[in-house]
Amino acid sequence: MAFFKRKKQKSAREKGGLRTRLRTGSRDASSLSQPSPSSWLKRLKTAFALCLWILIGAGIVLSFGYLNQYIFAEYPQAGRSGPLELINVPDWVEPNWIQAITEAAGGSVFPLNEDSARQVAEKLSVLSWLDQVRVQATPHCLRVYAVYRKPVLRVKIGSERWVYLDRDGVVLDAPLLTGSEVIELRGLPARQIPSPGSLCRSQEVAAALKLLEMFSRMDQKCCPDKPLLREIAAVDVGNWSRGKKSSLPQIVLAVKDGTPIHWGAPYGQAALYLEADEAEKLSVLYTFYTQNGYTLQGKVKYLELRTPISRRPRPK
């Protein structure tokens, strides 16, 4: 009996110890699952530092953006630079015209801002052979839009200087066109040529331009591939402007080989001088041109257009 009592007591002690260990273990587990105040503080500090650095980085980026805008607003020259870009340049414009535009603009590289565009437009507007000049600033270049006045007549001033006239009669102090054959206007006194950019109101100039316009229309209608105008070297109005005797033709066309074509009175005034009308003159001229292999050169000594067909002598 004593043996069994001791065994029961031992068993009771073991159970008590087990309950003690279980309670201790549960306290340890609960202490591990609940973080201490110091660990929470560390986490808060880390999160705060991370947010602070993010705010600092965003502030730096924004500040650089505002600084860049300020620099562009206050100091436009500090922006990017670029070249000129000429838009819709006609095929007949030659490299020396492009070079003249670059020189007039003041260089080849410009600040890409509105002030620079305005300054370039003002400089190019001075050129008599450019009209409706507009310059646009882009991120890569200054785009130049303009109307290029095409020369249709050239007049010699003095011994060396040449000026051009466009189809409207505006005087153009333009660079020499070497690849295009511009018809010369001869016999016009230099005093009748105004300054470049001005409209020449000479009646001789108006008559020559009207005649070339009629030839251009006939070329498009009758011989667009081989225009008669390419055979003409000059329009001579010397007999008209100098008041020479009335028996001489007022307007004489000079073919490239020197053959004269006696046109006569200005377009629309044939009846005043009892000459063949303009339709008859054009018909005779273009018939002769087409029947002789689309050329006026080397065929006759001269070609008379003033006399009506009913009493016109045969070409000599």
GIVENKA-V329508 format. One record per residue. N is the residue number from 1. RES is the residue in one small letter. PSI is psi in radians with two decimals (none if undefined). BURIAL is I if it has 16 or more other ideal C-beta (glycine too) atoms within 10 Angstrom, else O. D_LAST is the distance of its C-alpha to the last C-alpha in Angstrom with 1 decimal. Layout:
N:RES:PSI:BURIAL:D_LAST  N:RES:PSI:BURIAL:D_LAST
This chain:
1:m:-0.72:O:171.3  2:a:-0.64:O:170.6  3:f:-0.78:O:168.0  4:f:-0.57:O:166.2  5:k:-0.76:O:166.3  6:r:-0.64:O:164.8  7:k:-0.72:O:162.0  8:k:-0.71:O:161.2  9:q:-0.72:O:161.1  10:k:-0.71:O:158.8  11:s:-0.67:O:156.5  12:a:-0.70:O:156.5  13:r:-0.71:O:155.6  14:e:-0.71:O:152.7  15:k:-0.70:O:151.4  16:g:-0.73:O:151.6  17:g:-0.66:O:149.7  18:l:-0.74:O:147.0  19:r:-0.61:O:146.6  20:t:-0.76:O:146.3  21:r:-0.66:O:143.6  22:l:-0.73:O:141.7  23:r:-0.70:O:141.8  24:t:-0.73:O:140.6  25:g:-0.68:O:137.8  26:s:-0.63:O:136.6  27:r:-0.69:O:136.6  28:d:-0.72:O:134.5  29:a:-0.71:O:131.9  30:s:-0.59:O:131.6  31:s:-0.57:O:131.1  32:l:-0.62:O:128.3  33:s:-0.35:O:126.5  34:q:1.95:O:126.5  35:p:2.69:O:124.4  36:s:2.79:O:125.9  37:p:-0.56:O:124.7  38:s:-0.66:O:123.4  39:s:-0.67:O:121.0  40:w:-0.70:O:119.6  41:l:-0.68:O:119.0  42:k:-0.76:O:117.1  43:r:-0.72:O:114.8  44:l:-0.72:O:114.1  45:k:-0.72:O:113.2  46:t:-0.80:O:110.8  47:a:-0.72:O:109.1  48:f:-0.75:O:108.9  49:a:-0.69:O:107.4  50:l:-0.80:O:104.8  51:c:-0.68:O:103.7  52:l:-0.77:O:103.6  53:w:-0.62:O:101.2  54:i:-0.77:O:99.0  55:l:-0.70:O:98.8  56:i:-0.78:O:98.1  57:g:-0.76:O:95.2  58:a:-0.67:O:93.7  59:g:-0.70:O:94.0  60:i:-0.77:O:92.3  61:v:-0.82:O:89.3  62:l:-0.70:O:89.1  63:s:-0.69:O:89.4  64:f:-0.64:O:86.5  65:g:-0.82:O:84.4  66:y:-0.63:O:85.1  67:l:-0.71:O:84.6  68:n:-0.73:O:81.1  69:q:-0.68:O:80.2  70:y:-0.75:O:81.4  71:i:-0.76:O:79.5  72:f:-0.58:O:76.2  73:a:-0.73:O:76.9  74:e:-0.50:O:78.0  75:y:1.37:O:76.0  76:p:-0.56:O:72.6  77:q:-0.25:O:71.5  78:a:-0.10:O:74.3  79:g:-2.98:I:72.5  80:r:2.78:O:70.1  81:s:2.80:O:66.7  82:g:3.06:I:63.4  83:p:3.09:O:59.6  84:l:2.56:I:56.8  85:e:1.98:O:55.2  86:l:2.19:I:51.7  87:i:2.37:O:51.4  88:n:0.90:O:48.2  89:v:2.22:O:45.8  90:p:2.73:O:42.2  91:d:-0.49:O:40.6  92:w:-0.22:O:37.9  93:v:2.29:I:40.6  94:e:2.85:O:40.9  95:p:-0.57:O:44.2  96:n:-0.43:O:43.7  97:w:-0.72:I:43.8  98:i:-0.73:O:47.1  99:q:-0.67:O:48.4  100:a:-0.63:I:47.6  101:i:-0.77:I:49.5  102:t:-0.76:O:52.5  103:e:-0.71:O:52.6  104:a:-0.58:O:52.4  105:a:-0.40:I:55.2  106:g:0.39:O:57.4  107:g:-2.92:O:57.9  108:s:-0.22:O:57.9  109:v:2.35:O:61.5  110:f:2.63:I:62.9  111:p:2.42:I:66.2  112:l:1.26:I:66.0  113:n:3.03:I:67.2  114:e:-0.63:O:66.0  115:d:-0.76:O:66.1  116:s:-0.73:I:63.9  117:a:-0.72:I:61.4  118:r:-0.73:O:61.4  119:q:-0.74:I:60.8  120:v:-0.71:I:57.9  121:a:-0.70:I:56.3  122:e:-0.70:O:56.6  123:k:-0.71:I:55.0  124:l:-0.44:I:52.0  125:s:-0.32:I:51.4  126:v:-0.44:O:50.4  127:l:2.18:I:47.3  128:s:-0.38:I:44.3  129:w:0.14:I:42.6  130:l:2.41:I:45.7  131:d:2.66:O:46.8  132:q:0.87:O:50.0  133:v:2.32:I:51.8  134:r:2.29:O:55.1  135:v:2.28:I:57.4  136:q:2.26:O:60.2  137:a:2.26:I:63.1  138:t:2.98:O:64.3  139:p:-0.26:O:67.1  140:h:-0.37:O:64.6  141:c:3.04:I:61.6  142:l:2.03:I:59.8  143:r:2.26:O:57.1  144:v:2.06:I:54.1  145:y:2.32:O:52.2  146:a:2.80:I:49.0  147:v:2.15:O:45.6  148:y:2.08:I:42.9  149:r:2.05:I:40.1  150:k:2.20:I:36.8  151:p:2.38:I:34.2  152:v:-0.33:I:30.8  153:l:2.63:I:29.5  154:r:2.49:I:30.4  155:v:2.34:I:30.7  156:k:2.22:O:31.6  157:i:2.03:O:34.7  158:g:-2.57:O:35.4  159:s:-0.39:O:34.6  160:e:-0.47:O:35.8  161:r:2.41:O:36.8  162:w:2.51:I:34.8  163:v:2.74:I:35.7  164:y:2.83:I:34.5  165:l:2.34:I:34.2  166:d:-3.07:I:35.2  167:r:-0.31:O:33.9  168:d:-0.10:O:36.5  169:g:0.24:I:35.4  170:v:2.34:I:38.5  171:v:2.26:I:38.2  172:l:2.07:I:39.2  173:d:1.18:O:40.6  174:a:2.80:I:40.4  175:p:2.70:I:40.4  176:l:2.32:O:37.2  177:l:1.97:I:35.6  178:t:-0.47:O:34.6  179:g:-0.19:O:34.1  180:s:2.35:O:31.9  181:e:1.79:O:28.4  182:v:2.30:O:28.6  183:i:2.39:I:25.5  184:e:2.44:I:25.7  185:l:1.98:I:25.9  186:r:2.71:I:24.7  187:g:0.12:I:25.5  188:l:2.15:I:28.8  189:p:2.46:O:31.8  190:a:-0.48:O:34.6  191:r:-0.31:O:37.1  192:q:-0.07:O:35.7  193:i:1.97:I:36.5  194:p:-3.08:O:40.2  195:s:2.71:O:42.6  196:p:2.44:I:42.3  197:g:-0.20:I:43.5  198:s:2.78:O:42.6  199:l:2.20:O:40.1  200:c:2.06:I:37.1  201:r:0.29:O:36.9  202:s:2.38:I:33.7  203:q:-0.52:O:31.5  204:e:-0.71:I:28.4  205:v:-0.77:I:29.9  206:a:-0.71:O:30.8  207:a:-0.72:I:27.3  208:a:-0.74:I:25.8  209:l:-0.69:I:28.6  210:k:-0.70:O:28.1  211:l:-0.76:I:24.4  212:l:-0.61:I:25.4  213:e:-0.73:O:28.2  214:m:-0.71:O:25.9  215:f:-0.70:I:23.7  216:s:-0.71:O:26.9  217:r:-0.73:O:28.2  218:m:-0.67:I:25.1  219:d:-0.77:I:25.4  220:q:-0.53:O:29.0  221:k:-0.74:O:28.4  222:c:-0.68:O:25.5  223:c:1.16:O:25.3  224:p:-0.48:O:28.4  225:d:-0.44:O:28.4  226:k:1.28:O:24.8  227:p:2.48:I:24.1  228:l:-0.53:I:20.6  229:l:-0.48:O:22.4  230:r:-0.22:O:23.0  231:e:-0.28:I:19.4  232:i:2.25:I:19.5  233:a:-0.57:I:21.0  234:a:2.73:I:21.3  235:v:2.07:I:21.3  236:d:2.07:I:21.0  237:v:0.34:I:23.1  238:g:-0.70:I:23.5  239:n:-0.56:I:22.0  240:w:-0.89:I:24.4  241:s:-0.48:I:27.5  242:r:-0.01:O:27.5  243:g:0.63:O:27.2  244:k:3.02:O:24.3  245:k:2.60:O:23.0  246:s:-0.27:O:22.0  247:s:-0.33:O:18.5  248:l:2.53:O:17.5  249:p:2.38:I:17.1  250:q:-0.67:I:20.5  251:i:2.25:I:19.5  252:v:2.24:I:16.7  253:l:2.36:I:16.7  254:a:2.09:I:16.3  255:v:2.82:I:15.7  256:k:-0.46:O:18.2  257:d:0.09:O:16.0  258:g:-0.10:O:14.9  259:t:2.17:I:11.5  260:p:2.50:I:11.9  261:i:2.01:I:12.1  262:h:1.68:I:13.0  263:w:-0.87:I:16.0  264:g:-2.29:I:17.9  265:a:2.73:I:21.6  266:p:2.71:I:24.2  267:y:2.21:I:25.0  268:g:-0.07:O:27.1  269:q:0.27:O:26.2  270:a:-0.70:I:23.0  271:a:-0.53:O:25.2  272:l:-0.43:O:26.5  273:y:0.28:O:23.2  274:l:0.67:O:22.2  275:e:2.94:I:19.4  276:a:2.53:I:18.9  277:d:2.96:O:21.8  278:e:-0.66:I:21.9  279:a:-0.70:O:22.5  280:e:-0.71:I:19.3  281:k:-0.81:I:17.2  282:l:-0.69:I:19.0  283:s:-0.79:O:18.6  284:v:-0.80:I:14.8  285:l:-0.83:I:14.7  286:y:-0.51:I:17.4  287:t:-0.79:O:16.3  288:f:-0.72:I:13.1  289:y:-0.83:I:15.4  290:t:-0.65:O:18.1  291:q:-0.28:O:16.2  292:n:0.59:O:14.7  293:g:0.57:O:18.2  294:y:0.83:O:18.8  295:t:2.65:I:16.5  296:l:-0.03:I:13.5  297:q:2.43:O:13.6  298:g:0.38:O:11.8  299:k:-0.79:I:9.2  300:v:2.92:I:5.8  301:k:-0.69:O:5.8  302:y:2.90:O:6.8  303:l:2.08:I:7.9  304:e:2.13:I:9.4  305:l:-0.16:I:12.8  306:r:-0.62:I:14.9  307:t:2.30:I:14.2  308:p:2.73:O:16.4  309:i:-0.62:O:15.3  310:s:-0.46:O:17.1  311:r:0.51:O:14.8  312:r:2.25:O:11.6  313:p:2.72:O:8.4  314:r:2.54:O:6.3  315:p:2.41:O:3.8  316:k:none:O:0.0
